[in-house]
Amino acid sequence: MSKFDEINKDVLISENTSNDNNDIFPVIDIVGNLKEDTKIPDSLPILPLRNTVLFPDVIIPIAVGREKSLKLIEDINKTSKMLGVVTQMNGDEASPTFKDLYEIGTVAVILKVLNMPDGSITAIIQGKSKFHLEELIQSEPYFVARITPIVQKTSLKKNTELNAQISTLKSLAEQVIEKSPNIPNETNFALQNIDQPKFIINYISNYLDISVEDKQKLLEMKDITDQANALMEYLTNELKVLEVKKQIEKKVKVDIDKQQRDYILNQQLKTIQEELGDNSNAQDIDDLKKKASKKKWADNVKDAFEKELGKLQRLNPMSMEYSIQKTYLDTLVDIPWNEYTEDDFDPHKAQKIIDADHYGLETVKKRIIEFISVLKLKKNMRSPIICLVGPPGVGKTSLGKSIAKAIGRKYVRMSLGGLHDESEIRGHRKTYIGAMPGRVIQSLIKAKSANPVFILDEIDKVGGMSVNGDPSAALLELLDPEQNNTFYDNYVEIEFDLSKVLFVATANSLQSVHPALRDRMEIIDISGYLIDEKREIAKRHLIPKQRQEHGVKASQVELTDDIINQIINEYTRESGVRVLEKNIATIIRNRAKQIVMEEPFSKRITKKDLVNMLGQPKFMREDALPEPTVGVVTGLAWTAVGGEMLFTETSLSPGDGKFTMTGNLGDVMKESATLAFEYIKSHAKSLGIDEKIIKKHNIHIHVPEGATPKDGPSAGITIFTALVSIITNKKVKNNIAMTGEITLRGKVLPVGGIKEKILAAKRSHIDTIVLSKFNKGDIDEIKPEYIEGLNFIYIDEMRDIMNIALE
């Protein structure tokens, strides 16, 4: 019961505009002179109320704005002025139906109607008695319903229990009115002048600060003593709330007084310490000044530091603002303003370091050496943004360490995987509690250099737009050489020059990278390693590294080339060497166990040892077909873990020319198959194919491993060859594999992933590979020793494959 409240006061003023305390008496007179024997008709117009419950004997003003309600008030005000008032169950419903109303309402009479300037009216109504809604008689222009009056059980005034309840209710209500700042004192005066028990209960129920549902429950109670008991419970709870609120306000006032007292005492203590030459925060300020004197920052940074330092000196050391300001100044002096390491731009030295750390990756190494050479000639060149794209485990992240080592710069790495908050990059404003600079500035503080090699790892896994901003958009400024010389961190609030930082981003795929972000970077693709390259990496790097980590000497374990090849072929299926290193680590650990437990062993690892240490082979090598076969062609596919063999099978059965496909094929691959089939039908004569075979047979294409999704255009030439073979009944050579996209004009277009596909072909003992003539440049980039023994045939037209692949 937080307010008895302004509504009641407004009603009184509308009846009598005098300002003395006698304003209360008209309400009481109206109540006292109610005619109990007034006949209530069997049907009444029904006025739905929103968020309000009218109790008998109580006067309330209601704002009427709905069209139906306006019509009802207008009609009733001219006649009997009696209506039924019922609360609707959902207060947000603008046009309630009859079913949306509670079953119990109050008979009311209109006392006065006021026309408002906005076209609505305010009606002052007084409750008379309760009724039960029986059935709807009419719904237009407003509800009219049949009702049954409810006679509430009342007790005589001599009833001791009821008198005790009324006395308790008045006492509780007076306490609530006294302790609540929102209830006017006149309410208490009005309460004292009411002597009818039923009216006291309804009066308090009406102005009690509880939900509409709870008020409706009070209205629906048949026994007046039950209603009085419920009211006492509500009033007791309200009284407890007011007491707790008062205690909180008192405690807050005490806390504020204590803060003021502490501030005065601290100021006095500060004055005493200054007189004695012992200032507790003087040491902090002196330390900051010493650090600032060694900084190489610009004038604007110096001015900002001195301004913030002045603020710190004026703050109370015991206040929270002091620690926030101190943390900010510590960050400011820790940032490496204009602190650069000396670069060593020696291309020959850099080439040796990178070659020693990484085997292969010739394209990447070439680009890095070019960059170092240009920097040596032109010292002030802004650093480019390099993005290394390739499958997992090919050495993208470790390459960044080698670059830093080669040019003598500090190395720092920031993982962007799962980053979804823009503030992680730009920082939080220092006004927030717990604010800190972004991870870019934090990384530079850690590196203690303004020109490190900065690795942005997994840039393709940055989160997109969310309620916390778009991290990709924040990276646009960071990775733009034209903008990052004025990088703005929200915490530091001073521009920082990042143009001399060598950013190296890494990604597994560019599909999820923001297009504008992709445009700002120089993309360098790192394809997977060939078997020969993996073997050399294992011999030069992985085996020595694992021996050192596990304390095993070179004389105690030996892995021959054949064993390494077997591990690569039968226990790994990847473009990089991460799983290969894990398998080598397992072998070395097993050997360490044999040494410690003094078990007999041979230095050289055998094939039998591999099974004991690594288990049975996890991957079976897909060899070439044992013999030429009709309708089965060997294709080459690229996957995220390297190249794979992709066999395409076809069958011919009697039918009416239907063409079907299975094997979990994607849309692009299905289009390639449809294209190949339509080309054969439209060029049957020139290809030497009998059209009757196509019309009188059904053709089915299947690509094995149906549980694995397959897509892409590179299987076009493979599908074409398989279809020609099955239709002409000519066998396909079993030592040949192919890859290439086809067109409806009969052209063979280039595809990607050539290096990985060659690796798959060589692994399966294929000696002839058919490619588009436009892929010749990809072959020329591969070292000759890696493709030794392979025969490459380049074609331009689809029909050329018939003379090459078919017997």
Summary of the structure (lengths in Angstrom):
residues: 807
radius of gyration: 44.1
end to end distance: 98.4
largest distance: 119.5
contacts: 2513
relative contact order: 0.05
helix: 47%
strand: 18%
